Amino acid sequence: MDSVGATGFPKQMDENLPKDTEVLIMAVEHEVTVYSTPSCPWCTKATAYLKKVGVDFEEKDVSVDIQAAREMVKVSGQMGVPVLTIDGTVVVGFDKNRIDSLLGL
């Protein structure tokens, strides 16, 4: 199998492109929600990581938002935080490997 070139396609394909060809790399948008509390260190780690890798997310503070707390329990069956939903898939805790997998990182 050919190695991957700068465009993400096999190197042989890259070599056949004119030298001034511009490559557009499109970011995939994901729907991400983080249910958290201000005093939760793993919540802070989860949101910091998402910011670091450039993923937009909605953060819901379940310590003050009763509706968000109910929503979190409904989707996850959990009362502890953090709980993340990524494109509808629930991740309980800051599970970096699972988060990366779901985001395609």
C-alpha positions in Angstrom: 0.0 0.0 0.0 1.3 3.5 -0.9 2.2 5.8 2.0 0.0 8.8 2.6 0.8 12.1 1.2 0.1 15.7 2.3 -3.5 15.5 0.9 -4.4 12.4 2.9 -4.4 10.4 -0.2 -1.8 7.9 -1.4 1.6 9.6 -2.1 1.4 8.5 -5.7 -1.7 10.6 -6.2 0.0 13.6 -4.5 2.9 13.4 -6.9 0.6 13.6 -9.9 -1.0 16.9 -8.7 0.3 20.1 -10.2 2.7 21.8 -7.7 0.4 24.8 -7.2 -2.7 22.7 -6.3 -4.4 23.9 -3.1 -5.7 21.2 -0.8 -8.8 21.9 1.2 -9.1 19.9 4.4 -12.5 20.0 5.9 -13.1 19.6 9.6 -15.8 17.3 10.7 -18.4 18.9 12.9 -19.6 16.9 15.9 -22.4 17.5 18.3 -20.8 17.4 21.7 -22.3 18.1 25.1 -20.4 18.0 28.4 -22.5 17.7 31.6 -20.3 19.0 34.4 -20.0 20.8 37.7 -17.5 23.6 38.6 -15.9 21.5 41.4 -15.3 18.4 39.3 -11.6 18.0 38.3 -12.3 15.4 35.6 -14.9 17.8 34.1 -12.2 20.5 33.9 -9.8 18.0 32.2 -12.5 16.9 29.7 -13.4 20.5 28.7 -9.7 21.5 28.5 -9.0 18.6 26.3 -11.8 19.4 23.9 -10.6 23.0 23.7 -7.1 21.8 23.1 -8.1 19.6 20.1 -10.4 22.3 18.8 -13.8 20.7 19.3 -16.8 22.9 19.9 -19.0 21.8 22.7 -21.9 22.8 24.8 -21.2 22.7 28.6 -24.1 22.2 31.0 -23.6 22.8 34.6 -25.8 20.2 36.4 -25.1 21.8 39.8 -27.3 24.8 38.9 -29.4 23.5 35.9 -32.0 21.0 37.2 -33.2 20.3 33.6 -29.7 19.5 32.5 -29.2 17.2 35.5 -32.4 15.3 34.6 -31.3 15.2 30.9 -27.9 13.8 31.9 -29.5 11.0 34.1 -32.0 10.2 31.3 -29.3 9.8 28.6 -26.6 8.1 30.7 -28.3 6.5 33.7 -25.5 8.2 35.7 -25.6 10.8 38.5 -21.8 11.5 38.5 -20.0 13.8 36.2 -18.5 14.3 33.7 -20.8 12.8 31.2 -20.3 13.6 27.5 -22.5 13.0 24.6 -20.7 12.9 21.2 -23.1 12.6 18.3 -25.6 10.9 20.5 -23.1 8.4 22.0 -22.6 8.6 25.8 -19.2 8.7 27.4 -19.1 8.5 31.2 -16.0 10.1 32.7 -13.0 11.5 31.0 -12.2 8.5 28.7 -9.7 10.1 26.3 -9.3 7.1 24.1 -13.1 6.7 23.7 -13.5 10.5 23.1 -10.7 10.4 20.5 -12.3 7.4 18.8 -15.7 9.0 18.6 -14.2 12.3 17.3 -12.0 10.5 14.8 -8.8 11.9 16.3 
